[in-house]
């Protein structure tokens, strides 16, 4: 586990484990209070989050396809 102190939202003092989570929170909960620099940080965090979600979905789809065809081959030899 990291020894980093939690990042806190400057508006509501809520703690977060990562700075990216705090940026996403500010974009969702405090969008009217953001400066242009903070908006850019939120947009970058959203792009990173989307990329990670896409990667996870592709990985999960690959696992499901392998599992399906693996079980199909096993069933062909058993039956």
CORUR-V695344 format. One record per backbone hydrogen bond with DSSP energy under -0.5 kcal/mol. CO is the residue of the C=O (numbers start at 1). NH is the residue of the N-H. E is the energy in kcal/mol with one decimal. If there is no record, write none. Layout:
co:CO nh:NH e:E
co:CO nh:NH e:E
This chain:
co:7 nh:16 e:-2.7
co:9 nh:13 e:-1.9
co:14 nh:9 e:-2.1
co:16 nh:7 e:-2.6
co:18 nh:22 e:-1.6
co:19 nh:23 e:-2.2
co:20 nh:24 e:-2.5
co:21 nh:25 e:-2.3
co:22 nh:26 e:-2.4
co:23 nh:27 e:-2.1
co:24 nh:28 e:-1.7
co:25 nh:29 e:-3.4
co:25 nh:30 e:-0.5
co:26 nh:30 e:-1.8
co:30 nh:33 e:-1.3
co:31 nh:34 e:-0.9
co:35 nh:39 e:-2.3
co:36 nh:40 e:-2.0
co:37 nh:41 e:-1.9
co:38 nh:42 e:-2.4
co:39 nh:43 e:-2.6
co:40 nh:44 e:-2.1
co:41 nh:45 e:-2.2
co:42 nh:46 e:-2.4
co:43 nh:47 e:-2.2
co:44 nh:48 e:-2.4
co:45 nh:49 e:-2.3
co:46 nh:50 e:-2.5
co:47 nh:51 e:-2.2
co:48 nh:52 e:-2.3
co:49 nh:53 e:-2.4
co:50 nh:54 e:-2.6
co:51 nh:55 e:-2.4
co:52 nh:56 e:-2.4
co:53 nh:57 e:-2.4
co:54 nh:58 e:-2.4
co:55 nh:59 e:-2.3
co:56 nh:60 e:-2.9
co:57 nh:61 e:-2.5
co:58 nh:62 e:-2.3
co:59 nh:63 e:-2.3
co:60 nh:64 e:-2.3
co:61 nh:65 e:-2.4
co:62 nh:66 e:-2.4
co:63 nh:67 e:-2.6
co:64 nh:68 e:-2.6
co:65 nh:69 e:-2.6
co:66 nh:70 e:-2.4
co:67 nh:71 e:-2.6
co:68 nh:72 e:-2.2
co:69 nh:73 e:-2.3
co:70 nh:74 e:-2.2
co:71 nh:75 e:-2.5
co:72 nh:76 e:-1.8
co:73 nh:77 e:-1.7
co:74 nh:78 e:-2.1
co:75 nh:79 e:-2.4
